[in-house]
């Protein structure tokens, strides 16, 4: 059996492409429910955030099951148009290293941002509740979550601006001075716009 990740993120593709691969909780739930339909996939966790879409999986053989993993990913995302160059793939120790960096927010758009650890936990819980995890991913995700918590409590990683929204406000203040009494136009109605407001 092989441990593998297939994904894309803010380092590999622009936001317009990442948006095509955003997966709703219902789509993730449905994909996890049909994991057995993809030959060779034994376990899977889907992590979908505004800055990344990733599938962590245990497969019988990474070479033999590469297409099944890609089909699983694309089906969960609603089959958007894509180029193979959008994706990165890691296996074995590199996969473990990547997940620990993600959980510790070392692979985030803003180093130390606090939302990713919660998102990793939610992704794992959803997969576990849907019967899509077993010994390997259970152990891996539990350790990654514990490590992410430890990094946040034992380091100063979260002492600076820890979200894209907060960073944007800090940059505006740096350029304009105090924002008190100023008018601003905030374009957007999603989570990031709410956090910025």
Residue, then its C-alpha position, 0 to 999 in steps of 0.5 A: x500500500x502507498x500513501x499519496x497526496x494529489x492537490x493544488x494550492x496557492x503556490x501552484x495555481x492562481x485563484x481563478x483555477x483554485x475556485x474551479x476546484x472548491x468542493x462543498x461539504x455535500x460534494x465531499x460527503x458524496x465523494x467519500x461515500x463512493x470511495x469504493x467505486x474507485x479501484x485501489x483507493x483504500x482510504x481518503x481525506x479531502x481537504x478543500x479550502x480557499x487556498x487549496x484542494x487536496x486528497x490524501x489517500x492510501x492506495x494499493x499501488x500509486x502507479x496502478x491507481x494514479x488514474x483512479x485517484x485523479x478521477x476521485x479528485x475530479x469527480x469530487x470537484x465536479x469535473x472542472x476543466x484542468x491541465x495535468x500541470x495544475x497538480x502536485x503529488x507526493x507519496x510516502x514521507x513527502x506526503x507526511x511532511x506536506x500534511x504536517x506543514x499544512x497542519x502547522x500553517x507553514x504551507x499557508x498563504x499567510x504563515x501561521x494563519x489559524x484557520x487551516x488547523x481547524x480545516x484539517x480537523x474538519x476534513x479528517x472528521x468528515x472522512x472518518x465519519x463517512x468510513x473513508x479512513x482506517x489505521x493509516x490515515x487515522x494515525x497520520x491525521x491525529x498526529x498532524x493535528x496534535x503537531x499543529x496544535x503544539x506548533x501554535x502553542x509552543x512557538x510565536x508563529x501566530x503572533x503576527x498577522x495570521x490571516x489574509x484579511x488581517x494582512x490586508x488591513x495592516x497593509x492598508x494602514x501602512x500605506x494610508x495611516x489610521x483607517x479610523x473615519x475613512x470610507x472603504x469599499x469591500x467587494x465580496x460576500x464570502x468568509x474572507x470579506x466578512x473577516x476583513x470587515 
